[in-house]
């Protein structure tokens, strides 16, 4: 049964903290998963969270720290000494340890690293911190199980037992040569059924998926998702085995990327959440809102330019302006959202021209269906077939243009190495509003002869 944080649980916990009943607090958390404890810490005050972190043993709190929200973890780390942080870090896998230390200032990083007693962990952390952010190297863990092709099965089993003690989960056994170059993987079944005197070179599988240490983490996520991998080895340009990336790290990457894309699509220029300050939220929202303002001014100038042409009986066209602008924005966002999703899943194949042609045909079909309905509505309500024709034809053209823009822009941005998710929000809506209104008035003016 899933753990749920209730008001009574929090009341009991806070009461125990106020009364300094440490043994009862430890007992309370003894059966609770570290991920649930992290949620509890996010519900209590910072002082109470720090009290709990310092009370529980490092084996559990090290896991809790990796699950905490970044802002809360930052505050907790600020209230822990370098020695206390080092004690937490020594219980972590190298990738989590590097992430935690990487969040500290350079001065505190040096103090924490100096307090670490495990020289091998220190070397691993320094190596991981040296890789570029968002690369496979920065994401990988150094802990893995590897064997040499020259080992016998009996010797391999003895050494695997020793290595496995340092690895949280053994997803794969990697085979390397004398130069530490990855040459394959080892099936546990093949290892168990093989004869003790057999060499690993006789039973290993030479086919293994790998990623380069400099590969972007998003590409790593695509590869692991495509081949349903629980872990993937990381190698350098010489194919030397450096570490491995596990599925739990990829889940975090996918979540962060989804959050970023969602915020870009909503018109937010940076990573924010509802608990951030008003100033941070303003900085994230204002640029796109300003773009919307510029777009609105552009639409106003276009409409003002056609003012004289549509005086009199044709003034009714102005009442349909919001409809045309809304349809242009909606179609553009639909088209761009599908393309962005396809790019994220690596499903977009073929040339840009074929995509544009397909979108043009789709938009034309949708546009004609909607335009027929609108034609009948305008004709019945206004009794003017020519006006109905002008508005309906404009709607078809506007929908086609909006679909093309919504398709082309994310594809273009992706080709240029820019996150295409930026195209799905206010950017597409605003541009299509302007183009839609301009096309609408130009076609209406031509058909009505005004």
C-alpha angles and dihedrals in degrees: 000000000000117000116246127196109230132184090246091053092052092045091052092046095049090047091054091049092050090051092045092234094162098168092053091048090052090049090049092056097037095092097035120100115244091241089057091047088055089056090050091053090053090056098051130064121279092250091052092046091052090047090055094045092052091046101051122072119267093243089068101031091053088063091043093055092056090054098049125104110266095244094049092046090051092055092046092050090050088059095049124083122240089254092051091049090048090054090053094045093052089063093053134086112257095256093053091043091053091048092052095046091044089062092060128086116265091254093052091044090060092047094049093046090049089054093054114103097194106087093190091054090049091054091047093049093049090050094049092047090054094064122091116266116263092021128122089251093058091046101047130093122224094217112100142127115254133169134191121244090232095060122102120237092251093051091044093056092052093050094044090058090056094047095045091063089070096046121081094205126013104215098159143001112227125208121215136179127233091280091056091250115150110245103164149312135274126234112223089216092053090048093052096047095042122101117260094241095050118110120239087235087068098055109028124110112239095201112089133152113234140174129212117247090241095051115121114255092237090059090049089053091051092051094048092046093048095052097033092239124174091196137005129199121239121219136179127235090281091052092249110157109246106165145307139261118219131206094253090063091049092051088057091049092051092048093050092047092048091050091049094048092047091053093045090051089050091051102259116140098201142026109280139150136200093268095059121109123272090249093053092047091048092051090051096047105033101073094059092040087054089052088053089051091052089048091052091051089050091052090049092052091050092050091046090054090059096043097104093045094056102044116123121017095357091060088098087077090073091062090062094051095095090051093052092045092047093049091049092051094045095048091046093051092047092051095045093045092055092048093046090050090049092049091049091052093041089239098125107103134168133032128323090241093060090049092050092049092050091048091047092054092046092048091047091053093048091043094053092049093050093042092055090055091046092047092056092046095051093043093052097042099039102025093221116118094188093054090046090051093049093051094043096048090047090053092054093050093044092051092050093049092046091051091050092049092047090052100040100045099059091042090050093047091048091052089053093050094252120134103261091208086081087072098061101069136045092336094066094035094052096044092048092048090057096043091043095054092045093050092044095055095042094052093043091050091050096048095043092044094227 
